[in-house]
């Protein structure tokens, strides 16, 4: 067994252990890349040159660095409050309906390749979560902290699930192209990106329907939790009186 053939795979256990121990993902991936490069015989200068080249060719990291301060500045000047105030004026809006609408839009746009249209940092935290909470507060008043966290978790899940299943339908998505290339290299030459995208469509539709059913029950759960929380608060007040 030639151990040299397995040296390029040394970064995989580093990534697995780093994520298992919940280290910083960027640090783990960078360390895995450095160790893999050194293991296959690249010198440190060449590694730095490669990292710099990939950074310049893919500006996603620099875009995130620019986006986050802008989102923070908008929040400082009342973006969350404005979102809550606007959604409270919609009488038919509920927490579940807002999240369902976002899920549908997010998945459809992901199918078209508009992957950056939404996102946790630029959409969910500053806009979607305040809107979902604002509607619930407008209907029930103060909310327990646990319920606020649950609403935020549902909002984050909407973005993650819709993006995950929607992007697999987009034929120019990297994973679709990777699967197509892998199959062709292994003798399955009849597979095209369009075929992979079409086979991903039933899964995306199933994820959409299942999650819409879950969200349709969210409003009833919110009402039940608020009522139970108020009864518990009243019992505490009576016990202390």
Secondary structure per residue as TSV (DSSP state, phi and psi in degrees):
chain	resnum	aa	ss	phi	psi
A	1	X	-	360.0	123.8
A	2	X	-	-88.5	110.9
A	3	X	G	-67.5	-20.0
A	4	X	G	-63.7	-27.6
A	5	X	G	-70.0	-23.0
A	6	X	G	-99.6	-5.4
A	7	X	G	-62.0	-38.3
A	8	X	G	-63.1	-13.8
A	9	X	G	-92.6	3.0
A	10	X	H	-67.4	-21.9
A	11	X	H	-72.2	-21.6
A	12	X	H	-64.8	-51.2
A	13	X	H	-63.1	-30.4
A	14	X	H	-63.6	-43.4
A	15	X	H	-65.3	-43.1
A	16	X	H	-62.2	-47.4
A	17	X	H	-67.4	-40.0
A	18	X	H	-62.2	-44.0
A	19	X	H	-70.6	-34.5
A	20	X	H	-64.5	-37.7
A	21	X	T	-90.8	6.7
A	22	X	T	59.5	41.7
A	23	X	-	-76.9	169.8
A	24	X	-	-59.6	123.5
A	25	X	H	-59.1	-40.8
A	26	X	H	-64.2	-39.8
A	27	X	H	-66.5	-40.3
A	28	X	H	-64.9	-47.0
A	29	X	H	-65.5	-40.9
A	30	X	H	-62.8	-44.1
A	31	X	H	-63.2	-41.0
A	32	X	H	-62.7	-40.3
A	33	X	H	-65.6	-41.8
A	34	X	H	-64.7	-46.1
A	35	X	H	-64.7	-41.5
A	36	X	H	-63.2	-43.7
A	37	X	H	-62.6	-44.0
A	38	X	H	-66.7	-34.6
A	39	X	H	-67.2	-31.6
A	40	X	T	-91.6	3.6
A	41	X	T	103.2	7.1
A	42	X	-	-77.8	141.3
A	43	X	-	-81.2	164.5
A	44	X	H	-63.1	-36.7
A	45	X	H	-64.0	-41.4
A	46	X	H	-65.1	-36.8
A	47	X	H	-63.3	-45.7
A	48	X	H	-62.4	-39.5
A	49	X	H	-62.8	-40.0
A	50	X	H	-66.9	-43.3
A	51	X	H	-60.9	-43.9
A	52	X	H	-64.5	-38.7
A	53	X	H	-64.9	-44.2
A	54	X	H	-66.6	-33.9
A	55	X	H	-66.2	-41.0
A	56	X	H	-71.4	-33.5
A	57	X	H	-75.1	-26.7
A	58	X	-	-123.9	108.9
A	59	X	-	-92.9	18.1
A	60	X	H	-62.9	-40.1
A	61	X	H	-65.2	-45.2
A	62	X	H	-66.0	-33.3
A	63	X	H	-64.4	-40.5
A	64	X	H	-64.0	-38.4
A	65	X	H	-63.3	-34.1
A	66	X	H	-78.7	-36.0
A	67	X	H	-70.5	-43.0
A	68	X	H	-59.2	-46.2
A	69	X	H	-63.5	-33.5
A	70	X	H	-65.8	-43.9
A	71	X	H	-62.8	-42.8
A	72	X	H	-60.9	-40.0
A	73	X	H	-66.6	-40.4
A	74	X	H	-65.1	-39.2
A	75	X	H	-65.7	-37.0
A	76	X	H	-61.5	-33.5
A	77	X	T	-96.5	19.3
A	78	X	T	96.5	27.6
A	79	X	H	-63.0	-44.0
A	80	X	H	-63.7	-43.6
A	81	X	H	-64.9	-39.9
A	82	X	H	-64.7	-39.4
A	83	X	H	-64.3	-42.4
A	84	X	H	-65.6	-41.9
A	85	X	H	-64.2	-39.2
A	86	X	H	-68.5	-43.1
A	87	X	H	-73.8	-24.7
A	88	X	H	-67.5	-21.0
A	89	X	T	-79.5	-6.8
A	90	X	-	-93.8	108.6
A	91	X	T	-67.1	-36.4
A	92	X	T	-82.7	-2.0
A	93	X	-	-77.2	138.3
A	94	X	-	-133.5	167.2
A	95	X	H	-60.0	-45.9
A	96	X	H	-63.7	-40.9
A	97	X	H	-67.3	-39.6
A	98	X	H	-63.0	-44.7
A	99	X	H	-67.7	-36.2
A	100	X	H	-64.8	-42.8
A	101	X	H	-62.5	-43.2
A	102	X	H	-64.0	-40.3
A	103	X	H	-60.7	-46.0
A	104	X	H	-62.8	-47.1
A	105	X	H	-64.4	-41.7
A	106	X	H	-64.5	-43.2
A	107	X	H	-70.2	-40.2
A	108	X	H	-65.2	-42.6
A	109	X	H	-68.3	-34.2
A	110	X	H	-65.2	-35.7
A	111	X	H	-63.4	-27.9
A	112	X	T	-89.6	0.1
A	113	X	T	92.1	4.5
A	114	X	-	-86.8	68.0
A	115	X	T	-72.9	-27.2
A	116	X	T	-93.7	6.8
A	117	X	S	-67.2	-35.5
A	118	X	S	-115.3	-160.6
A	119	X	-	145.9	159.1
A	120	X	I	-65.2	-46.6
A	121	X	I	-76.3	-41.7
A	122	X	I	-94.0	-14.2
A	123	X	I	-129.0	-50.8
A	124	X	I	-65.8	-55.5
A	125	X	I	-66.5	-48.6
A	126	X	I	-82.3	-19.3
A	127	X	I	-122.4	-57.0
A	128	X	I	-66.2	-46.8
A	129	X	H	-63.5	-47.5
A	130	X	H	-60.5	-36.8
A	131	X	H	-66.7	-44.2
A	132	X	H	-64.8	-40.8
A	133	X	H	-68.9	-39.7
A	134	X	H	-61.7	-40.2
A	135	X	H	-64.7	-42.9
A	136	X	H	-65.2	-40.7
A	137	X	H	-65.5	-36.4
A	138	X	H	-65.1	-30.7
A	139	X	H	-88.4	-34.5
A	140	X	H	-123.4	-5.0
A	141	X	S	83.7	-142.8
A	142	X	S	-62.6	144.2
A	143	X	-	-115.0	145.7
A	144	X	-	-67.5	150.6
A	145	X	H	-57.6	-36.6
A	146	X	H	-64.1	-36.0
A	147	X	H	-71.1	-36.9
A	148	X	H	-60.1	-43.2
A	149	X	H	-64.9	-37.1
A	150	X	H	-68.7	-39.5
A	151	X	H	-63.8	-42.9
A	152	X	H	-63.0	-38.6
A	153	X	H	-65.2	-40.7
A	154	X	H	-63.9	-39.9
A	155	X	H	-63.8	-44.5
A	156	X	H	-64.1	-38.5
A	157	X	H	-66.0	-36.1
A	158	X	H	-58.4	-45.8
A	159	X	H	-67.1	-46.0
A	160	X	H	-63.6	-48.2
A	161	X	H	-69.7	-44.5
A	162	X	H	-62.4	-42.1
A	163	X	H	-68.0	-42.5
A	164	X	H	-61.0	-46.2
A	165	X	H	-86.2	-26.5
A	166	X	H	-74.4	-38.3
A	167	X	G	-69.0	-22.0
A	168	X	G	-71.2	-14.5
A	169	X	G	-86.1	-23.3
A	170	X	-	-72.8	119.0
A	171	X	T	-70.8	-18.8
A	172	X	T	-96.8	9.7
A	173	X	S	-69.7	142.4
A	174	X	H	-56.8	-41.6
A	175	X	H	-65.3	-37.9
A	176	X	H	-64.7	-44.6
A	177	X	H	-66.0	-36.3
A	178	X	H	-64.5	-44.6
A	179	X	H	-63.8	-41.3
A	180	X	H	-63.3	-44.7
A	181	X	H	-63.5	-42.0
A	182	X	H	-62.5	-43.2
A	183	X	H	-66.0	-39.5
A	184	X	H	-66.7	-38.7
A	185	X	H	-67.1	-20.9
A	186	X	T	-106.7	23.6
A	187	X	T	91.6	0.1
A	188	X	-	-98.2	83.7
A	189	X	T	-89.0	-6.0
A	190	X	T	-85.6	-5.9
A	191	X	-	-85.2	128.1
A	192	X	-	-119.0	159.8
A	193	X	H	-55.2	-36.1
A	194	X	H	-62.6	-37.7
A	195	X	H	-65.0	-44.3
A	196	X	H	-62.6	-42.2
A	197	X	H	-63.0	-40.8
A	198	X	H	-66.6	-36.5
A	199	X	H	-71.7	-22.1
A	200	X	H	-81.2	-14.1
A	201	X	H	-65.2	-45.3
A	202	X	H	-59.0	-38.3
A	203	X	H	-66.0	-39.9
A	204	X	H	-64.7	-40.4
A	205	X	H	-66.5	-40.9
A	206	X	H	-63.3	-43.5
A	207	X	H	-62.0	-39.2
A	208	X	H	-61.6	-49.5
A	209	X	H	-65.4	-44.0
A	210	X	H	-62.5	-43.3
A	211	X	H	-73.0	-32.9
A	212	X	H	-64.4	-36.7
A	213	X	H	-64.3	-42.9
A	214	X	H	-62.2	-43.5
A	215	X	H	-70.6	-28.8
A	216	X	H	-66.1	-21.8
A	217	X	T	-93.4	-3.4
A	218	X	H	-68.5	-40.5
A	219	X	H	-61.1	-41.1
A	220	X	H	-65.5	-38.1
A	221	X	H	-65.9	-37.8
A	222	X	H	-63.4	-45.6
A	223	X	H	-60.9	-42.3
A	224	X	H	-65.3	-43.2
A	225	X	H	-68.6	-37.8
A	226	X	H	-65.3	-42.9
A	227	X	H	-63.4	-43.8
A	228	X	H	-64.6	-38.3
A	229	X	H	-65.7	-40.8
A	230	X	H	-66.7	-39.7
A	231	X	H	-63.8	-39.0
A	232	X	H	-66.2	-39.6
A	233	X	H	-65.4	-40.7
A	234	X	H	-64.4	-37.9
A	235	X	H	-66.1	-36.9
A	236	X	H	-67.1	-40.0
A	237	X	H	-65.4	-42.6
A	238	X	H	-66.2	-37.2
A	239	X	H	-69.2	-33.0
A	240	X	H	-84.2	-12.2
A	241	X	-	-78.3	360.0
